Amino acid sequence: MMLLACTSVTAQTEHLTFKGVPIDGTLSTFVSKLKQKGLTHLGTEQGVALFKGEFAAYKGCSIAAIAHESGYVYRVGVIFPEKDTWIRLYNDYSSLKEMLTQKYGEPISVVEEFQSYGSGKEDSDDIKMHYVRHDRCQYITDFSTENGSIELRIDHNDMLECYVILVYEDNTNGDKVRSDAIDDL
């Protein structure tokens, strides 16, 4: 009987963590835990809780925790502060990639390239930022752990602001989302 109890305790599912908090549970519980970690909760709407705060020693990050319609959190994204030069943008990406590699091991996939017209000006900071703003820059690094996946990438928004984004997805709760989506098909 004791052996069975011990086995069931160790068989519990592990979850990917964000700021040391498992990406699991209801959105309201997750919000409460992130507020305890010092993030400022800006509000929750349609299964997405928005925060502002410090993450990985970067101040002024925008953070979104996303819940499935069941109410359980399965994904967390971080948008790092906007950068107006390629060198500053790349330095953020490179630094975060190095820290993630130190914590999670070698990435499973890395794509770091520009789509150019062969103008010979590809090394210019302004040209590289132009490429980022116009979807001609692909800098994406993917990590995989037994508990989830992590994607780091350089991106931009509709206002052409450029930044680094980091997305964590928990395997267990992400699988529930995919299973529900497949059931819809």
Rosetta constraint file for C-alpha pairs under 8 A:
AtomPair CA 1 CA 5 HARMONIC 6.38 0.50
AtomPair CA 2 CA 6 HARMONIC 6.20 0.50
AtomPair CA 3 CA 7 HARMONIC 6.11 0.50
AtomPair CA 4 CA 8 HARMONIC 6.25 0.50
AtomPair CA 5 CA 9 HARMONIC 6.38 0.50
AtomPair CA 6 CA 10 HARMONIC 6.38 0.50
AtomPair CA 7 CA 11 HARMONIC 6.05 0.50
AtomPair CA 8 CA 12 HARMONIC 6.62 0.50
AtomPair CA 13 CA 172 HARMONIC 7.56 0.50
AtomPair CA 14 CA 147 HARMONIC 6.28 0.50
AtomPair CA 15 CA 22 HARMONIC 5.49 0.50
AtomPair CA 15 CA 23 HARMONIC 6.02 0.50
AtomPair CA 15 CA 24 HARMONIC 6.79 0.50
AtomPair CA 15 CA 147 HARMONIC 5.25 0.50
AtomPair CA 15 CA 148 HARMONIC 7.29 0.50
AtomPair CA 15 CA 170 HARMONIC 6.05 0.50
AtomPair CA 15 CA 171 HARMONIC 7.22 0.50
AtomPair CA 15 CA 172 HARMONIC 6.93 0.50
AtomPair CA 16 CA 22 HARMONIC 5.71 0.50
AtomPair CA 16 CA 23 HARMONIC 5.74 0.50
AtomPair CA 16 CA 147 HARMONIC 4.93 0.50
AtomPair CA 16 CA 148 HARMONIC 5.52 0.50
AtomPair CA 16 CA 168 HARMONIC 7.73 0.50
AtomPair CA 16 CA 169 HARMONIC 7.35 0.50
AtomPair CA 16 CA 170 HARMONIC 5.20 0.50
AtomPair CA 16 CA 171 HARMONIC 7.50 0.50
AtomPair CA 17 CA 21 HARMONIC 5.00 0.50
AtomPair CA 17 CA 22 HARMONIC 4.13 0.50
AtomPair CA 17 CA 23 HARMONIC 5.41 0.50
AtomPair CA 18 CA 22 HARMONIC 6.33 0.50
AtomPair CA 18 CA 23 HARMONIC 6.53 0.50
AtomPair CA 18 CA 76 HARMONIC 7.60 0.50
AtomPair CA 18 CA 168 HARMONIC 7.61 0.50
AtomPair CA 19 CA 34 HARMONIC 7.83 0.50
AtomPair CA 19 CA 37 HARMONIC 7.46 0.50
AtomPair CA 19 CA 55 HARMONIC 7.83 0.50
AtomPair CA 21 CA 30 HARMONIC 7.91 0.50
AtomPair CA 21 CA 33 HARMONIC 7.10 0.50
AtomPair CA 21 CA 34 HARMONIC 7.56 0.50
AtomPair CA 23 CA 30 HARMONIC 7.58 0.50
AtomPair CA 23 CA 73 HARMONIC 6.02 0.50
AtomPair CA 23 CA 74 HARMONIC 6.01 0.50
AtomPair CA 23 CA 75 HARMONIC 7.16 0.50
AtomPair CA 23 CA 76 HARMONIC 7.79 0.50
AtomPair CA 23 CA 169 HARMONIC 7.94 0.50
AtomPair CA 23 CA 170 HARMONIC 6.19 0.50
AtomPair CA 24 CA 30 HARMONIC 7.30 0.50
AtomPair CA 24 CA 72 HARMONIC 6.18 0.50
AtomPair CA 24 CA 73 HARMONIC 5.28 0.50
AtomPair CA 24 CA 74 HARMONIC 6.50 0.50
AtomPair CA 24 CA 170 HARMONIC 7.90 0.50
AtomPair CA 24 CA 173 HARMONIC 7.14 0.50
AtomPair CA 25 CA 29 HARMONIC 6.43 0.50
AtomPair CA 25 CA 30 HARMONIC 6.53 0.50
AtomPair CA 25 CA 71 HARMONIC 7.85 0.50
AtomPair CA 25 CA 72 HARMONIC 5.16 0.50
AtomPair CA 25 CA 73 HARMONIC 6.09 0.50
AtomPair CA 26 CA 30 HARMONIC 6.22 0.50
AtomPair CA 26 CA 67 HARMONIC 7.59 0.50
AtomPair CA 26 CA 71 HARMONIC 5.31 0.50
AtomPair CA 26 CA 72 HARMONIC 4.50 0.50
AtomPair CA 26 CA 73 HARMONIC 6.04 0.50
AtomPair CA 27 CA 31 HARMONIC 5.98 0.50
AtomPair CA 27 CA 47 HARMONIC 7.39 0.50
AtomPair CA 27 CA 49 HARMONIC 7.47 0.50
AtomPair CA 27 CA 65 HARMONIC 7.60 0.50
AtomPair CA 27 CA 66 HARMONIC 7.62 0.50
AtomPair CA 27 CA 67 HARMONIC 6.10 0.50
AtomPair CA 27 CA 71 HARMONIC 6.14 0.50
AtomPair CA 27 CA 72 HARMONIC 6.00 0.50
AtomPair CA 27 CA 73 HARMONIC 5.59 0.50
AtomPair CA 28 CA 32 HARMONIC 6.24 0.50
AtomPair CA 29 CA 33 HARMONIC 6.38 0.50
AtomPair CA 30 CA 34 HARMONIC 6.24 0.50
AtomPair CA 30 CA 73 HARMONIC 7.39 0.50
AtomPair CA 31 CA 35 HARMONIC 6.15 0.50
AtomPair CA 31 CA 41 HARMONIC 7.34 0.50
AtomPair CA 31 CA 49 HARMONIC 7.10 0.50
AtomPair CA 32 CA 36 HARMONIC 6.39 0.50
AtomPair CA 33 CA 37 HARMONIC 6.50 0.50
AtomPair CA 34 CA 38 HARMONIC 6.70 0.50
AtomPair CA 34 CA 39 HARMONIC 5.86 0.50
AtomPair CA 35 CA 39 HARMONIC 4.91 0.50
AtomPair CA 35 CA 40 HARMONIC 6.15 0.50
AtomPair CA 35 CA 41 HARMONIC 6.62 0.50
AtomPair CA 38 CA 53 HARMONIC 7.24 0.50
AtomPair CA 38 CA 54 HARMONIC 7.96 0.50
AtomPair CA 39 CA 51 HARMONIC 6.15 0.50
AtomPair CA 39 CA 52 HARMONIC 5.94 0.50
AtomPair CA 39 CA 53 HARMONIC 4.90 0.50
AtomPair CA 39 CA 54 HARMONIC 7.04 0.50
AtomPair CA 40 CA 51 HARMONIC 5.28 0.50
AtomPair CA 40 CA 52 HARMONIC 5.21 0.50
AtomPair CA 40 CA 53 HARMONIC 6.12 0.50
AtomPair CA 41 CA 49 HARMONIC 7.39 0.50
AtomPair CA 41 CA 50 HARMONIC 6.06 0.50
AtomPair CA 41 CA 51 HARMONIC 4.48 0.50
AtomPair CA 41 CA 52 HARMONIC 6.73 0.50
AtomPair CA 42 CA 49 HARMONIC 7.54 0.50
AtomPair CA 42 CA 50 HARMONIC 5.37 0.50
AtomPair CA 42 CA 51 HARMONIC 5.24 0.50
AtomPair CA 42 CA 52 HARMONIC 7.06 0.50
AtomPair CA 43 CA 49 HARMONIC 5.84 0.50
AtomPair CA 43 CA 50 HARMONIC 5.63 0.50
AtomPair CA 43 CA 51 HARMONIC 7.43 0.50
AtomPair CA 44 CA 48 HARMONIC 5.51 0.50
AtomPair CA 44 CA 49 HARMONIC 4.17 0.50
AtomPair CA 44 CA 50 HARMONIC 6.23 0.50
AtomPair CA 45 CA 49 HARMONIC 6.56 0.50
AtomPair CA 47 CA 66 HARMONIC 5.91 0.50
AtomPair CA 47 CA 67 HARMONIC 5.11 0.50
AtomPair CA 47 CA 68 HARMONIC 6.97 0.50
AtomPair CA 47 CA 69 HARMONIC 7.14 0.50
AtomPair CA 47 CA 71 HARMONIC 7.22 0.50
AtomPair CA 48 CA 64 HARMONIC 6.38 0.50
AtomPair CA 48 CA 65 HARMONIC 5.67 0.50
AtomPair CA 48 CA 66 HARMONIC 4.64 0.50
AtomPair CA 48 CA 67 HARMONIC 6.37 0.50
AtomPair CA 49 CA 64 HARMONIC 5.54 0.50
AtomPair CA 49 CA 65 HARMONIC 5.15 0.50
AtomPair CA 49 CA 66 HARMONIC 6.58 0.50
AtomPair CA 50 CA 62 HARMONIC 7.31 0.50
AtomPair CA 50 CA 63 HARMONIC 5.75 0.50
AtomPair CA 50 CA 64 HARMONIC 4.63 0.50
AtomPair CA 50 CA 65 HARMONIC 6.63 0.50
AtomPair CA 51 CA 62 HARMONIC 5.90 0.50
AtomPair CA 51 CA 63 HARMONIC 4.93 0.50
AtomPair CA 51 CA 64 HARMONIC 6.28 0.50
AtomPair CA 52 CA 60 HARMONIC 6.23 0.50
AtomPair CA 52 CA 61 HARMONIC 5.63 0.50
AtomPair CA 52 CA 62 HARMONIC 4.81 0.50
AtomPair CA 52 CA 63 HARMONIC 6.06 0.50
AtomPair CA 53 CA 59 HARMONIC 6.05 0.50
AtomPair CA 53 CA 60 HARMONIC 5.18 0.50
AtomPair CA 53 CA 61 HARMONIC 5.30 0.50
AtomPair CA 53 CA 62 HARMONIC 6.79 0.50
AtomPair CA 53 CA 63 HARMONIC 7.76 0.50
AtomPair CA 54 CA 58 HARMONIC 5.38 0.50
AtomPair CA 54 CA 59 HARMONIC 4.28 0.50
AtomPair CA 54 CA 60 HARMONIC 5.89 0.50
AtomPair CA 54 CA 61 HARMONIC 5.86 0.50
AtomPair CA 55 CA 59 HARMONIC 6.64 0.50
AtomPair CA 55 CA 61 HARMONIC 6.56 0.50
AtomPair CA 58 CA 80 HARMONIC 7.18 0.50
AtomPair CA 58 CA 81 HARMONIC 7.87 0.50
AtomPair CA 59 CA 81 HARMONIC 7.71 0.50
AtomPair CA 60 CA 80 HARMONIC 7.27 0.50
AtomPair CA 60 CA 81 HARMONIC 6.19 0.50
AtomPair CA 61 CA 78 HARMONIC 6.58 0.50
AtomPair CA 61 CA 79 HARMONIC 5.75 0.50
AtomPair CA 61 CA 80 HARMONIC 4.82 0.50
AtomPair CA 61 CA 81 HARMONIC 5.79 0.50
AtomPair CA 62 CA 78 HARMONIC 5.74 0.50
AtomPair CA 62 CA 79 HARMONIC 5.11 0.50
AtomPair CA 62 CA 80 HARMONIC 6.62 0.50
AtomPair CA 62 CA 81 HARMONIC 7.85 0.50
AtomPair CA 63 CA 76 HARMONIC 7.19 0.50
AtomPair CA 63 CA 77 HARMONIC 5.65 0.50
AtomPair CA 63 CA 78 HARMONIC 4.50 0.50
AtomPair CA 63 CA 79 HARMONIC 6.33 0.50
AtomPair CA 64 CA 76 HARMONIC 5.63 0.50
AtomPair CA 64 CA 77 HARMONIC 5.24 0.50
AtomPair CA 64 CA 78 HARMONIC 6.60 0.50
AtomPair CA 65 CA 73 HARMONIC 6.79 0.50
AtomPair CA 65 CA 74 HARMONIC 7.91 0.50
AtomPair CA 65 CA 75 HARMONIC 6.02 0.50
AtomPair CA 65 CA 76 HARMONIC 4.43 0.50
AtomPair CA 65 CA 77 HARMONIC 6.59 0.50
AtomPair CA 66 CA 73 HARMONIC 5.62 0.50
AtomPair CA 66 CA 74 HARMONIC 6.32 0.50
AtomPair CA 66 CA 75 HARMONIC 5.23 0.50
AtomPair CA 66 CA 76 HARMONIC 6.07 0.50
AtomPair CA 67 CA 71 HARMONIC 5.43 0.50
AtomPair CA 67 CA 72 HARMONIC 5.07 0.50
AtomPair CA 67 CA 73 HARMONIC 3.98 0.50
AtomPair CA 67 CA 74 HARMONIC 5.79 0.50
AtomPair CA 67 CA 75 HARMONIC 7.03 0.50
AtomPair CA 68 CA 72 HARMONIC 5.55 0.50
AtomPair CA 68 CA 73 HARMONIC 6.30 0.50
AtomPair CA 68 CA 74 HARMONIC 6.79 0.50
AtomPair CA 68 CA 177 HARMONIC 6.37 0.50
AtomPair CA 72 CA 173 HARMONIC 7.18 0.50
AtomPair CA 73 CA 173 HARMONIC 7.11 0.50
AtomPair CA 74 CA 169 HARMONIC 5.84 0.50
AtomPair CA 74 CA 170 HARMONIC 5.35 0.50
AtomPair CA 74 CA 171 HARMONIC 7.92 0.50
AtomPair CA 74 CA 172 HARMONIC 7.98 0.50
AtomPair CA 74 CA 173 HARMONIC 4.98 0.50
AtomPair CA 74 CA 174 HARMONIC 5.42 0.50
AtomPair CA 75 CA 167 HARMONIC 7.12 0.50
AtomPair CA 75 CA 168 HARMONIC 5.61 0.50
AtomPair CA 75 CA 169 HARMONIC 4.46 0.50
AtomPair CA 75 CA 170 HARMONIC 6.37 0.50
AtomPair CA 75 CA 174 HARMONIC 7.49 0.50
AtomPair CA 76 CA 167 HARMONIC 5.80 0.50
AtomPair CA 76 CA 168 HARMONIC 5.21 0.50
AtomPair CA 76 CA 169 HARMONIC 6.62 0.50
AtomPair CA 77 CA 165 HARMONIC 7.05 0.50
AtomPair CA 77 CA 166 HARMONIC 5.62 0.50
AtomPair CA 77 CA 167 HARMONIC 4.27 0.50
AtomPair CA 77 CA 168 HARMONIC 6.23 0.50
AtomPair CA 78 CA 165 HARMONIC 5.56 0.50
AtomPair CA 78 CA 166 HARMONIC 5.12 0.50
AtomPair CA 78 CA 167 HARMONIC 6.39 0.50
AtomPair CA 79 CA 163 HARMONIC 6.78 0.50
AtomPair CA 79 CA 164 HARMONIC 6.08 0.50
AtomPair CA 79 CA 165 HARMONIC 4.55 0.50
AtomPair CA 79 CA 166 HARMONIC 6.63 0.50
AtomPair CA 80 CA 163 HARMONIC 5.95 0.50
AtomPair CA 80 CA 164 HARMONIC 5.45 0.50
AtomPair CA 80 CA 165 HARMONIC 6.16 0.50
AtomPair CA 81 CA 163 HARMONIC 6.21 0.50
AtomPair CA 81 CA 164 HARMONIC 7.67 0.50
AtomPair CA 82 CA 89 HARMONIC 7.92 0.50
AtomPair CA 82 CA 161 HARMONIC 6.16 0.50
AtomPair CA 82 CA 162 HARMONIC 5.42 0.50
AtomPair CA 82 CA 163 HARMONIC 4.64 0.50
AtomPair CA 82 CA 164 HARMONIC 7.74 0.50
AtomPair CA 83 CA 88 HARMONIC 6.16 0.50
AtomPair CA 83 CA 89 HARMONIC 5.46 0.50
AtomPair CA 83 CA 161 HARMONIC 7.44 0.50
AtomPair CA 83 CA 162 HARMONIC 5.80 0.50
AtomPair CA 83 CA 163 HARMONIC 5.90 0.50
AtomPair CA 84 CA 88 HARMONIC 7.41 0.50
AtomPair CA 84 CA 89 HARMONIC 7.44 0.50
AtomPair CA 84 CA 129 HARMONIC 7.76 0.50
AtomPair CA 84 CA 161 HARMONIC 7.62 0.50
AtomPair CA 84 CA 162 HARMONIC 6.90 0.50
AtomPair CA 85 CA 89 HARMONIC 6.25 0.50
AtomPair CA 85 CA 125 HARMONIC 6.47 0.50
AtomPair CA 85 CA 126 HARMONIC 7.30 0.50
AtomPair CA 85 CA 129 HARMONIC 6.61 0.50
AtomPair CA 86 CA 90 HARMONIC 5.80 0.50
AtomPair CA 86 CA 125 HARMONIC 5.39 0.50
AtomPair CA 86 CA 126 HARMONIC 7.41 0.50
AtomPair CA 86 CA 128 HARMONIC 6.27 0.50
AtomPair CA 86 CA 129 HARMONIC 5.65 0.50
AtomPair CA 87 CA 91 HARMONIC 5.94 0.50
AtomPair CA 87 CA 125 HARMONIC 7.10 0.50
AtomPair CA 88 CA 92 HARMONIC 6.38 0.50
AtomPair CA 89 CA 93 HARMONIC 6.41 0.50
AtomPair CA 89 CA 154 HARMONIC 7.71 0.50
AtomPair CA 89 CA 162 HARMONIC 7.50 0.50
AtomPair CA 89 CA 163 HARMONIC 6.43 0.50
AtomPair CA 89 CA 164 HARMONIC 7.01 0.50
AtomPair CA 90 CA 94 HARMONIC 5.89 0.50
AtomPair CA 91 CA 95 HARMONIC 5.92 0.50
AtomPair CA 92 CA 96 HARMONIC 6.14 0.50
AtomPair CA 92 CA 164 HARMONIC 6.98 0.50
AtomPair CA 93 CA 97 HARMONIC 6.02 0.50
AtomPair CA 93 CA 152 HARMONIC 7.53 0.50
AtomPair CA 93 CA 153 HARMONIC 7.19 0.50
AtomPair CA 93 CA 154 HARMONIC 6.97 0.50
AtomPair CA 93 CA 164 HARMONIC 6.09 0.50
AtomPair CA 94 CA 98 HARMONIC 6.15 0.50
AtomPair CA 95 CA 99 HARMONIC 6.35 0.50
AtomPair CA 96 CA 100 HARMONIC 6.05 0.50
AtomPair CA 97 CA 101 HARMONIC 6.04 0.50
AtomPair CA 97 CA 141 HARMONIC 7.44 0.50
AtomPair CA 97 CA 152 HARMONIC 7.22 0.50
AtomPair CA 98 CA 102 HARMONIC 6.21 0.50
AtomPair CA 99 CA 103 HARMONIC 6.31 0.50
AtomPair CA 100 CA 104 HARMONIC 5.75 0.50
AtomPair CA 100 CA 105 HARMONIC 7.35 0.50
AtomPair CA 101 CA 105 HARMONIC 4.62 0.50
AtomPair CA 101 CA 106 HARMONIC 5.34 0.50
AtomPair CA 101 CA 107 HARMONIC 6.64 0.50
AtomPair CA 102 CA 106 HARMONIC 7.98 0.50
AtomPair CA 104 CA 143 HARMONIC 7.11 0.50
AtomPair CA 104 CA 144 HARMONIC 7.73 0.50
AtomPair CA 104 CA 145 HARMONIC 7.00 0.50
AtomPair CA 105 CA 143 HARMONIC 7.89 0.50
AtomPair CA 106 CA 143 HARMONIC 7.32 0.50
AtomPair CA 107 CA 141 HARMONIC 6.55 0.50
AtomPair CA 107 CA 142 HARMONIC 5.56 0.50
AtomPair CA 107 CA 143 HARMONIC 4.55 0.50
AtomPair CA 107 CA 144 HARMONIC 7.12 0.50
AtomPair CA 108 CA 141 HARMONIC 7.81 0.50
AtomPair CA 108 CA 142 HARMONIC 5.78 0.50
AtomPair CA 108 CA 143 HARMONIC 5.49 0.50
AtomPair CA 108 CA 144 HARMONIC 6.58 0.50
AtomPair CA 109 CA 140 HARMONIC 7.91 0.50
AtomPair CA 109 CA 141 HARMONIC 5.74 0.50
AtomPair CA 109 CA 142 HARMONIC 5.16 0.50
AtomPair CA 109 CA 143 HARMONIC 7.18 0.50
AtomPair CA 110 CA 139 HARMONIC 7.62 0.50
AtomPair CA 110 CA 140 HARMONIC 5.84 0.50
AtomPair CA 110 CA 141 HARMONIC 4.48 0.50
AtomPair CA 110 CA 142 HARMONIC 6.50 0.50
AtomPair CA 111 CA 138 HARMONIC 6.43 0.50
AtomPair CA 111 CA 139 HARMONIC 5.56 0.50
AtomPair CA 111 CA 140 HARMONIC 5.30 0.50
AtomPair CA 111 CA 141 HARMONIC 6.48 0.50
AtomPair CA 112 CA 137 HARMONIC 7.78 0.50
AtomPair CA 112 CA 138 HARMONIC 5.58 0.50
AtomPair CA 112 CA 139 HARMONIC 4.28 0.50
AtomPair CA 112 CA 140 HARMONIC 6.45 0.50
AtomPair CA 113 CA 137 HARMONIC 6.01 0.50
AtomPair CA 113 CA 138 HARMONIC 5.33 0.50
AtomPair CA 113 CA 139 HARMONIC 6.34 0.50
AtomPair CA 114 CA 128 HARMONIC 7.83 0.50
AtomPair CA 114 CA 131 HARMONIC 7.06 0.50
AtomPair CA 114 CA 136 HARMONIC 5.74 0.50
AtomPair CA 114 CA 137 HARMONIC 4.48 0.50
AtomPair CA 114 CA 138 HARMONIC 6.21 0.50
AtomPair CA 115 CA 131 HARMONIC 7.64 0.50
AtomPair CA 115 CA 136 HARMONIC 5.10 0.50
AtomPair CA 115 CA 137 HARMONIC 6.38 0.50
AtomPair CA 116 CA 122 HARMONIC 6.98 0.50
AtomPair CA 116 CA 136 HARMONIC 7.44 0.50
AtomPair CA 118 CA 122 HARMONIC 7.65 0.50
AtomPair CA 121 CA 127 HARMONIC 6.91 0.50
AtomPair CA 122 CA 127 HARMONIC 6.10 0.50
AtomPair CA 122 CA 128 HARMONIC 6.53 0.50
AtomPair CA 123 CA 127 HARMONIC 7.28 0.50
AtomPair CA 123 CA 128 HARMONIC 7.09 0.50
AtomPair CA 124 CA 128 HARMONIC 6.29 0.50
AtomPair CA 125 CA 129 HARMONIC 6.29 0.50
AtomPair CA 126 CA 130 HARMONIC 6.13 0.50
AtomPair CA 127 CA 131 HARMONIC 6.22 0.50
AtomPair CA 128 CA 132 HARMONIC 6.33 0.50
AtomPair CA 128 CA 137 HARMONIC 7.67 0.50
AtomPair CA 129 CA 133 HARMONIC 6.21 0.50
AtomPair CA 129 CA 162 HARMONIC 7.88 0.50
AtomPair CA 130 CA 134 HARMONIC 6.21 0.50
AtomPair CA 131 CA 135 HARMONIC 6.13 0.50
AtomPair CA 131 CA 136 HARMONIC 4.63 0.50
AtomPair CA 131 CA 137 HARMONIC 5.40 0.50
AtomPair CA 132 CA 136 HARMONIC 5.88 0.50
AtomPair CA 132 CA 137 HARMONIC 4.91 0.50
AtomPair CA 132 CA 138 HARMONIC 7.88 0.50
AtomPair CA 132 CA 154 HARMONIC 7.65 0.50
AtomPair CA 132 CA 155 HARMONIC 6.73 0.50
AtomPair CA 132 CA 156 HARMONIC 6.90 0.50
AtomPair CA 132 CA 162 HARMONIC 7.12 0.50
AtomPair CA 133 CA 155 HARMONIC 7.78 0.50
AtomPair CA 133 CA 156 HARMONIC 5.95 0.50
AtomPair CA 133 CA 160 HARMONIC 5.35 0.50
AtomPair CA 133 CA 161 HARMONIC 7.41 0.50
AtomPair CA 133 CA 162 HARMONIC 6.88 0.50
AtomPair CA 138 CA 153 HARMONIC 7.84 0.50
AtomPair CA 138 CA 154 HARMONIC 7.28 0.50
AtomPair CA 139 CA 153 HARMONIC 5.45 0.50
AtomPair CA 139 CA 154 HARMONIC 5.57 0.50
AtomPair CA 140 CA 151 HARMONIC 7.03 0.50
AtomPair CA 140 CA 152 HARMONIC 5.68 0.50
AtomPair CA 140 CA 153 HARMONIC 4.32 0.50
AtomPair CA 140 CA 154 HARMONIC 6.84 0.50
AtomPair CA 141 CA 151 HARMONIC 5.85 0.50
AtomPair CA 141 CA 152 HARMONIC 5.15 0.50
AtomPair CA 141 CA 153 HARMONIC 6.34 0.50
AtomPair CA 142 CA 149 HARMONIC 7.28 0.50
AtomPair CA 142 CA 150 HARMONIC 5.80 0.50
AtomPair CA 142 CA 151 HARMONIC 4.57 0.50
AtomPair CA 142 CA 152 HARMONIC 6.38 0.50
AtomPair CA 143 CA 149 HARMONIC 5.72 0.50
AtomPair CA 143 CA 150 HARMONIC 5.03 0.50
AtomPair CA 143 CA 151 HARMONIC 6.33 0.50
AtomPair CA 144 CA 148 HARMONIC 6.14 0.50
AtomPair CA 144 CA 149 HARMONIC 4.53 0.50
AtomPair CA 144 CA 150 HARMONIC 6.38 0.50
AtomPair CA 145 CA 149 HARMONIC 6.04 0.50
AtomPair CA 146 CA 171 HARMONIC 7.86 0.50
AtomPair CA 147 CA 170 HARMONIC 6.14 0.50
AtomPair CA 147 CA 171 HARMONIC 5.48 0.50
AtomPair CA 147 CA 172 HARMONIC 7.39 0.50
AtomPair CA 148 CA 168 HARMONIC 7.27 0.50
AtomPair CA 148 CA 169 HARMONIC 5.54 0.50
AtomPair CA 148 CA 170 HARMONIC 4.42 0.50
AtomPair CA 148 CA 171 HARMONIC 4.41 0.50
AtomPair CA 148 CA 172 HARMONIC 7.78 0.50
AtomPair CA 149 CA 168 HARMONIC 5.94 0.50
AtomPair CA 149 CA 169 HARMONIC 5.34 0.50
AtomPair CA 149 CA 170 HARMONIC 6.70 0.50
AtomPair CA 149 CA 171 HARMONIC 7.21 0.50
AtomPair CA 150 CA 166 HARMONIC 7.07 0.50
AtomPair CA 150 CA 167 HARMONIC 5.56 0.50
AtomPair CA 150 CA 168 HARMONIC 4.60 0.50
AtomPair CA 150 CA 169 HARMONIC 6.43 0.50
AtomPair CA 151 CA 166 HARMONIC 5.64 0.50
AtomPair CA 151 CA 167 HARMONIC 5.15 0.50
AtomPair CA 151 CA 168 HARMONIC 6.69 0.50
AtomPair CA 152 CA 164 HARMONIC 7.24 0.50
AtomPair CA 152 CA 165 HARMONIC 5.88 0.50
AtomPair CA 152 CA 166 HARMONIC 4.55 0.50
AtomPair CA 152 CA 167 HARMONIC 6.63 0.50
AtomPair CA 153 CA 164 HARMONIC 5.72 0.50
AtomPair CA 153 CA 165 HARMONIC 5.46 0.50
AtomPair CA 153 CA 166 HARMONIC 6.58 0.50
AtomPair CA 154 CA 162 HARMONIC 7.36 0.50
AtomPair CA 154 CA 163 HARMONIC 5.91 0.50
AtomPair CA 154 CA 164 HARMONIC 4.52 0.50
AtomPair CA 154 CA 165 HARMONIC 6.27 0.50
AtomPair CA 155 CA 162 HARMONIC 5.81 0.50
AtomPair CA 155 CA 163 HARMONIC 5.63 0.50
AtomPair CA 155 CA 164 HARMONIC 6.05 0.50
AtomPair CA 155 CA 165 HARMONIC 6.79 0.50
AtomPair CA 156 CA 160 HARMONIC 5.62 0.50
AtomPair CA 156 CA 161 HARMONIC 5.28 0.50
AtomPair CA 156 CA 162 HARMONIC 4.30 0.50
AtomPair CA 156 CA 163 HARMONIC 6.03 0.50
AtomPair CA 157 CA 161 HARMONIC 5.62 0.50
AtomPair CA 157 CA 162 HARMONIC 6.93 0.50
AtomPair CA 169 CA 174 HARMONIC 6.43 0.50
AtomPair CA 170 CA 174 HARMONIC 5.54 0.50
AtomPair CA 171 CA 175 HARMONIC 5.80 0.50
AtomPair CA 172 CA 176 HARMONIC 6.62 0.50
AtomPair CA 173 CA 177 HARMONIC 6.51 0.50
AtomPair CA 174 CA 178 HARMONIC 6.31 0.50
AtomPair CA 175 CA 179 HARMONIC 5.96 0.50
AtomPair CA 176 CA 180 HARMONIC 6.20 0.50
AtomPair CA 177 CA 181 HARMONIC 6.25 0.50
AtomPair CA 178 CA 182 HARMONIC 6.11 0.50
AtomPair CA 179 CA 183 HARMONIC 6.20 0.50
AtomPair CA 180 CA 184 HARMONIC 6.50 0.50
AtomPair CA 181 CA 185 HARMONIC 6.86 0.50
